[in-house]
Amino acid sequence: MTDMHVSGTTPARSATEADEWRRGWRTVVYGSVGYGSGVMLFQQTGGLFMDPVERATGLSTTQVTIMPIVTLLYGLASPAVAWLVTGRGPRFAAVTGLAALAGLLTVLAAVPFHQATYYLVAALIGVFGSLTYLVPFTHAAAARFSRGVGKAMGVIGSGASWLPALATPLIAFVIAEYGWRAGYALIAGIMLFVALPSALAGLRPDPRDGSGAHAPDGAAKGRAARGSGGPRVAGSARYWIVVAPFALVAFMATGVLQSMQSMLLRDGRSLTVATTMTTLVLVGAVAGRILGGVLLDLFSRHAVAVAVFAVGTAGCLALANLERLPAPAIGAAALAIGVCVGCEGDFIGYFLLKEYGRGRFTHAFGVSQVVCTVGAATGPLAFSSLKDLTGSYVAAAYAGAGVVAVAALLVAAVRVAAAATEAPADA
C-alpha cells in the first residue's frame, strides 16, 4: 500500500487554491527542506571538498572529481525511482534514500581512503541519491495541488539553492578546522537530523488525498487514458518534443555555470566581478524557481516558457559580447540566465503534469530526468570544447543562446500543433 494515493480521476474543482495550501503546506515546506538537504546538498557543496581531498590524497583534480558520476547516475535511475514511488509512495523512496546517503557519507568520513572505494561510494551515492532527487517531491506536489501546483513545485525546488547556500559556510568552516572527513560527517548528520525528519513530515499519508487527481488538459486527456506506464509515455514522439526544450536549457545552464567565472576573467574583469556575476546567476535561479511557479499558475504555460526562454537567449547573447558591456549590463545578463535556469526547473514538471495527468505524471517525469541529465552532463564538455577550438568562450555563448532559442521554438511548436489538432485547451 502506498503512502500517498495517486488516482487518474478529475479533481473536485470546488477546492480553492487556499484550500490546497491549507492541506498541503507541509508537503511544500518540509519538501523544500528535504529535497534541499538530500543529494542536492552533497552536489551543491561538492566543490568545498575538491582541494582538501586532493591535498590529503595526492590525487589530481580530475581524479577527485566525482560529481559527474553522481549526477549521471541519479538522472539515469529516475525512471526506476518513478516506478518505486508509484508502487510504494514518495515517503518510502525519500526516507530510504536519505538513510542510505547518510550511511554512505559516514563511510567516506570513517573508512581509510582508497581510490576504488571513493569511486564506488560515489556511484552508490548517485544510485541512492536518485531517491532523494526530484521524482518523489514532484510526485507529492502533484498529489496535493492542482490550482497551485506551479507554486508548490517552485517552492520545493528552491530548496536545492537556499538550503545549500545556508549550509555552505558551516560546512566550509568544519572542513577548514577539522578536515574533509568531518565535512562529510556533518552532511551525513544534516541528512539524518534535518532531511529525514522533513521527508517523514512532508510526505506523510493524507487520508483525504485519495479522491482527486490533476487532470490533463485538451487532447492530453486522451493520452492519459491510453495506458499508464513510463514505456508507453516515452514511446510517443510528442513526449520527446515536449521534453527536448528542457534538456536544451539544462545543456545551456551547466555550460554557463561552469564557464562564467573563466569567461569573465579572460575578458579582463576582476575576480570580484567574476565571482559576483556567478553568484547573480545562482540568485536568479532561486528567484526564477519561485517566479516560474507563480507565472505558470497565472498564464498559459507555453507563453510563459517562450517568454522566459527568450530572456535566457538574450542573456547568453550578452555573454557573447562581454567586451562591449559595462558591469551592470553583465549583471543583468547573469540574472536573466539565472531566472531562465530556475524557471526551467519548474516548467518540465508542470508541462508533463498538464500533458499526461497525475496518473501518468510520475513515470513521464522520471523518464524526462534521463534526458535532462544527458543535456546537463554534455553542456560543460561542449562549452569547454568550443573554447579550446576557438580560443575564447564567444562561440560557446552563441551556442548557448542558440539552443535556448531552439527550446523556445519547440515550445511554441507544441502549442501550435495542439491548437491545430484539438479544441482550444486549458493552458
C-alpha positions in Angstrom: 0.0 0.0 0.0 1.4 3.4 -1.0 1.8 6.3 1.4 0.3 8.8 -1.0 -2.5 7.6 -3.2 -2.4 8.6 -6.9 -5.6 8.4 -8.9 -6.4 9.2 -12.5 -9.7 10.9 -11.9 -10.7 14.5 -12.1 -10.2 16.7 -9.0 -13.1 18.3 -7.2 -12.9 21.8 -8.8 -14.7 23.3 -5.8 -11.5 23.2 -3.9 -9.8 26.6 -4.0 -6.0 27.2 -4.1 -6.3 28.4 -0.4 -7.8 25.0 0.5 -4.9 23.2 -1.3 -2.3 25.3 0.7 -4.1 24.6 4.0 -3.9 20.9 3.3 -0.6 20.8 1.5 1.7 23.4 3.1 3.6 20.7 5.0 4.4 18.9 1.8 5.8 22.2 0.3 7.7 23.5 3.3 9.1 20.2 4.5 9.6 19.0 1.0 11.7 22.0 0.2 13.9 21.2 3.2 14.0 17.5 2.5 14.9 18.0 -1.2 17.5 20.6 -0.5 19.3 18.6 2.2 19.4 15.3 0.3 21.6 14.5 -2.6 21.4 18.2 -3.7 23.2 19.3 -0.6 26.0 16.8 -1.4 26.1 18.0 -5.0 25.9 21.8 -4.3 28.7 21.7 -1.7 30.9 19.2 -3.6 33.3 22.0 -4.6 34.3 22.6 -1.0 35.9 19.1 -0.8 37.9 19.2 -4.0 41.1 20.9 -2.8 41.2 19.2 0.7 40.7 15.7 -0.8 43.3 16.5 -3.4 45.9 17.7 -0.9 45.2 14.8 1.5 45.4 12.0 -1.1 47.9 13.4 -3.6 45.4 12.7 -6.5 44.8 15.1 -9.3 41.8 17.4 -9.6 40.4 15.1 -12.3 40.8 12.0 -10.1 39.0 13.5 -7.2 36.1 14.9 -9.3 33.2 12.5 -8.5 30.2 14.8 -9.1 29.7 13.8 -12.8 29.4 10.2 -11.6 26.8 11.1 -9.0 24.8 13.4 -11.3 24.7 10.9 -14.2 23.6 8.0 -12.1 20.8 9.8 -10.2 19.5 11.0 -13.5 19.6 7.6 -15.2 18.0 6.0 -12.2 15.0 8.3 -12.2 12.7 6.0 -14.2 13.2 3.2 -11.7 12.5 5.7 -8.9 9.3 6.7 -10.6 8.3 3.0 -10.6 9.1 2.7 -6.9 7.3 6.0 -6.0 4.1 4.9 -7.7 4.3 1.5 -6.1 5.4 2.3 -2.6 4.9 6.1 -2.3 7.2 9.1 -2.2 7.9 8.9 1.5 9.2 5.4 1.4 11.6 6.3 -1.5 12.9 9.5 0.1 13.4 8.1 3.5 15.2 5.0 2.1 17.4 7.2 0.0 18.3 9.6 2.8 19.1 6.8 5.3 21.4 5.2 2.6 23.1 8.5 1.8 23.8 9.2 5.4 25.4 5.8 5.7 27.5 6.2 2.6 28.7 9.6 3.7 29.7 8.1 7.0 31.8 5.6 5.1 33.6 8.4 3.3 34.2 10.1 6.7 35.4 7.0 8.6 36.9 4.4 6.2 40.6 4.8 5.2 40.8 6.4 1.8 41.2 4.2 -1.3 40.6 5.5 -4.8 38.4 2.5 -5.8 36.3 2.8 -2.6 35.9 6.5 -3.3 34.5 5.9 -6.8 32.3 3.0 -5.6 30.8 5.1 -2.8 30.3 8.0 -5.3 28.4 5.6 -7.6 26.2 4.3 -4.8 25.5 7.9 -3.7 24.3 8.6 -7.3 22.0 5.5 -7.2 20.5 6.1 -3.8 20.6 9.8 -4.3 18.1 9.4 -7.1 15.6 8.5 -4.3 16.0 12.0 -2.8 16.1 13.9 -6.1 13.1 15.4 -7.8 10.8 12.5 -8.5 9.3 11.8 -5.1 8.9 15.5 -4.3 7.3 16.5 -7.5 5.0 13.5 -7.2 4.0 14.7 -3.7 3.3 18.2 -5.0 1.2 16.9 -7.9 -0.8 14.7 -5.4 -1.7 17.6 -3.1 -2.1 20.5 -5.5 -4.0 21.3 -8.7 -4.6 25.1 -8.9 -1.4 26.0 -7.1 0.8 23.2 -8.4 3.2 25.5 -10.1 4.0 27.5 -7.0 4.2 24.3 -4.9 6.8 22.8 -7.3 8.7 26.1 -7.4 9.0 26.4 -3.6 10.0 22.7 -3.2 12.6 23.1 -6.0 14.1 26.3 -4.5 15.3 24.1 -1.6 18.2 22.9 -3.8 19.5 26.5 -3.8 18.7 28.2 -0.5 19.4 25.3 1.9 22.9 24.5 0.5 23.6 28.3 0.5 22.8 28.4 4.2 24.8 25.2 4.9 27.9 26.1 2.9 29.6 28.5 5.4 29.2 25.9 8.2 30.5 23.0 6.1 33.4 25.1 4.9 34.3 26.1 8.5 34.2 22.4 9.6 36.4 21.3 6.7 38.9 24.1 7.4 39.0 23.4 11.2 38.6 19.6 11.3 39.3 18.2 7.8 37.3 16.9 4.9 36.2 13.8 6.7 34.4 15.9 9.3 32.7 17.8 6.5 31.2 14.6 5.1 30.2 13.6 8.7 28.4 16.9 9.0 26.5 16.4 5.8 25.5 12.9 7.0 24.2 14.4 10.2 22.2 17.0 8.3 20.6 14.2 6.2 19.8 12.2 9.3 18.5 15.0 11.6 17.2 17.6 9.1 16.3 15.9 5.8 15.0 12.6 7.0 12.5 14.1 9.6 11.4 16.6 6.9 10.7 13.9 4.5 8.7 12.0 7.1 6.7 15.1 7.9 6.2 16.4 4.4 5.5 13.2 2.6 3.2 11.7 5.2 0.0 9.9 4.2 -3.1 12.0 3.9 -6.4 10.0 4.0 -8.2 12.9 2.4 -5.9 12.8 -0.6 -7.2 9.7 -2.4 -10.1 11.1 -4.4 -8.7 13.8 -6.5 -6.1 13.9 -9.2 -4.7 16.6 -11.5 -6.5 16.2 -14.8 -4.7 16.5 -18.1 -5.9 19.2 -20.5 -7.2 19.1 -24.1 -6.2 16.2 -26.2 -3.9 15.2 -23.3 -7.0 13.6 -21.7 -6.9 11.0 -24.5 -3.2 10.4 -24.0 -3.7 10.0 -20.2 -6.4 7.4 -20.8 -4.2 5.2 -23.0 -2.1 3.2 -20.5 -0.2 4.4 -17.5 3.4 3.2 -17.8 6.6 5.0 -18.5 7.5 3.0 -21.6 4.2 3.9 -23.3 4.7 7.6 -22.4 8.2 7.6 -23.8 7.1 5.8 -26.9 5.3 8.9 -28.1 7.1 11.3 -30.4 5.1 14.1 -28.8 6.6 13.2 -25.4 10.2 13.8 -26.7 9.2 17.1 -28.4 7.7 18.2 -25.1 10.8 17.2 -23.1 13.5 18.3 -25.6 13.3 22.1 -24.8 14.1 21.5 -21.1 17.1 19.2 -21.9 18.4 22.0 -24.2 18.1 24.6 -21.4 19.8 22.2 -19.0 22.7 22.0 -21.5 23.0 25.8 -21.5 22.7 26.1 -17.7 25.5 23.8 -16.8 27.7 25.1 -19.6 27.3 28.7 -18.5 27.6 27.9 -14.8 30.9 26.1 -15.3 32.3 28.7 -17.7 31.1 32.0 -16.3 34.0 32.7 -13.9 36.6 31.8 -16.5 34.7 33.7 -19.2 34.8 36.9 -17.2 38.4 36.6 -16.1 39.5 36.1 -19.6 37.6 39.2 -20.6 39.8 41.1 -18.1 37.2 41.5 -15.4 38.4 41.3 -11.8 38.0 38.2 -9.6 35.4 40.2 -7.5 33.3 41.0 -10.6 33.6 37.4 -11.9 32.5 35.9 -8.6 29.7 38.4 -8.2 28.3 37.6 -11.6 28.4 33.9 -10.9 26.6 34.5 -7.7 24.0 36.5 -9.5 23.2 33.5 -11.8 22.5 31.5 -8.6 20.4 34.3 -7.1 18.4 34.5 -10.4 17.9 30.7 -10.3 16.4 30.9 -6.8 14.1 33.8 -7.9 13.3 32.0 -11.1 12.2 28.9 -9.3 9.6 30.9 -7.4 8.7 33.2 -10.2 8.2 30.4 -12.7 5.7 28.7 -10.4 3.7 31.8 -9.9 3.6 32.6 -13.6 2.6 29.1 -14.5 -0.4 29.3 -12.2 -1.5 32.6 -13.8 -0.8 32.4 -17.5 -0.5 30.0 -20.4 2.4 27.6 -19.8 3.5 27.8 -23.4 3.5 31.6 -23.4 5.4 31.8 -20.1 8.1 29.3 -21.3 8.6 31.1 -24.6 9.0 34.4 -22.9 11.4 33.1 -20.2 13.5 31.3 -22.8 13.7 34.5 -24.8 15.1 36.2 -21.8 17.6 33.4 -21.4 18.6 33.7 -25.0 19.2 37.5 -24.6 21.4 36.8 -21.5 23.6 34.3 -23.5 23.9 36.8 -26.4 25.1 39.4 -23.9 27.8 37.0 -22.7 29.0 36.6 -26.3 29.6 40.3 -26.4 31.2 40.9 -23.0 33.9 43.3 -24.2 31.1 45.8 -25.2 29.2 45.7 -21.9 29.6 47.5 -18.6 29.4 45.5 -15.4 25.8 46.4 -14.6 24.7 45.0 -18.0 26.6 41.8 -17.4 24.9 41.6 -14.1 21.5 41.9 -15.8 22.5 39.2 -18.2 23.6 36.9 -15.4 20.3 37.4 -13.6 18.4 36.8 -16.8 20.2 33.5 -17.4 19.7 32.5 -13.7 15.9 33.3 -13.9 15.7 31.2 -17.1 17.5 28.3 -15.4 15.4 28.5 -12.3 12.1 28.7 -14.2 13.1 25.7 -16.3 13.2 23.6 -13.2 9.5 24.3 -12.7 8.5 24.0 -16.3 9.2 20.4 -17.1 7.2 19.0 -14.2 4.3 21.4 -14.9 4.2 20.7 -18.6 4.3 16.9 -18.1 1.6 17.1 -15.4 -0.7 19.1 -17.8 0.2 16.8 -20.7 -0.4 13.4 -19.1 -2.4 14.0 -15.9 -1.4 12.9 -12.4 -1.9 9.2 -13.1 0.9 9.1 -15.7 2.9 12.1 -14.4 5.4 10.3 -12.2 6.5 7.9 -14.9 6.7 10.7 -17.5 8.7 12.9 -15.2 11.1 10.0 -14.3 12.0 9.3 -17.9 12.4 13.1 -18.6 15.2 13.3 -16.0 17.3 10.9 -18.0 17.1 13.2 -21.0 17.8 16.4 -18.9 20.7 14.7 -17.2 22.3 14.0 -20.6 21.8 17.6 -21.5 23.3 18.8 -18.2 26.2 16.4 -18.5 27.2 17.4 -22.0 26.8 21.2 -21.5 30.2 21.8 -19.7 32.0 19.5 -22.1 30.6 21.3 -25.2 31.4 24.8 -23.8 34.9 23.7 -22.9 35.5 22.1 -26.3 34.3 25.2 -28.1 36.6 27.3 -26.0 39.5 25.1 -26.8 38.7 25.0 -30.5 38.2 28.8 -30.9 40.4 30.2 -28.1 37.5 32.0 -26.4 34.1 31.5 -25.0 32.3 33.6 -27.6 31.2 30.6 -29.8 30.1 28.8 -26.6 28.0 31.7 -25.5 26.4 31.9 -29.0 25.8 28.2 -28.9 24.0 28.6 -25.5 21.8 31.3 -27.0 21.1 29.1 -30.0 20.0 26.1 -28.0 17.7 28.1 -25.8 16.2 29.8 -28.8 15.5 26.4 -30.3 13.9 25.4 -27.0 11.5 28.4 -27.2 10.6 27.5 -30.8 9.9 23.9 -29.8 7.6 25.0 -27.0 5.8 27.3 -29.5 5.5 24.4 -32.0 3.9 22.2 -29.4 1.3 24.8 -28.7 0.6 25.4 -32.4 0.3 21.7 -33.1 -2.1 21.3 -30.1 -4.2 24.1 -31.3 -4.4 22.6 -34.8 -5.5 19.1 -33.6 -7.8 19.7 -30.7 -10.3 22.0 -29.3 -8.8 25.0 -27.5 -7.1 23.6 -24.4 -6.7 24.9 -20.9 -3.1 26.2 -20.8 
